Amino acid sequence: MHWKQPDVIFACSLSDFFHQDADPWRDRAWQVIRRTPQHRYHILTKRISRVLSNPEKCLPPDWDDEWDQAYRHVWLGVTVETPQYYWRMDRLNRIKTTLRFISCEPLLEPLPDLKKHGLGSSIFWTFCGGESDTRDPRPKGGVPKQWFEEIRDQCDSVKVPFHFLQTGGTQRCTCGCYSRYGCRQLSGRWYQQYPMPTLIAEGPKYGKRQRKRVLKVLKNNNVDTYKIPVQTEQRRGVQGQTDRILLLNQISNKTVSNLQAQLGNTALRLETWPYMPP
Ligand SMILES: [Zn+2]
């Protein structure tokens, strides 16, 4: 309630929103969520069975009627670390929500059958990474990149945005990605794809000052944004910054060309996905 600026809120990224210990305060949390439609709420759980067996405890009483109205800014996701947990996807698919997603973090085994469990047909966002807790590196040397690339290729084949965090482990990466937990790149690039329109700005001299200008123009066009940190991406021939600005509402191509005209040697492109929440 205190944030007026639209934001993306990861509810309980460390604990679990549907844990029984949260029963006493969950109703109040739902009331706050209902009253703040300017934010996006991403709710990730391992306790999806509990949501199905105790909907009256876990979901607000008006969920069935309002999931695509009063709660359309709420996304639900499950954790899938190994094929043993594919069933969580099947259960998630039985719950109505604007957008379903999966988190494959920490990834512990290859996941070759995501499409059989709804990826691309009912699940529209994947993010994954290896264990980033260095006290408990599983597996020790980080996760083989191939496992992530296999997930990425499945996402590509059904046009589902794919977000990659890090391979995990305890090694600092020396490729230029500045990660403390293994590498943050696959096939030499970053994967930070979201199921919402994203404005990508790239250029050899792109930096904070240009970002300020981009944000100002977006604001003047009544576009709400959620920004993630500017990344340094070293690619063959280009050494500069890549900025990904998530847009919380639609933007026209005309606005993009207007922006482009003002920004000179910064390249702008709009990334959208087949599925976009309303
Ligand atoms: Zn790296």
Boltz pocket constraint, residues with backbone or C-beta under 6 A from the ligand:
constraints:
  - pocket:
      binder: B
      contacts: [[A, 173], [A, 174], [A, 175], [A, 176], [A, 177], [A, 178], [A, 179], [A, 182], [A, 183], [A, 184], [A, 185]]
      max_distance: 6.0
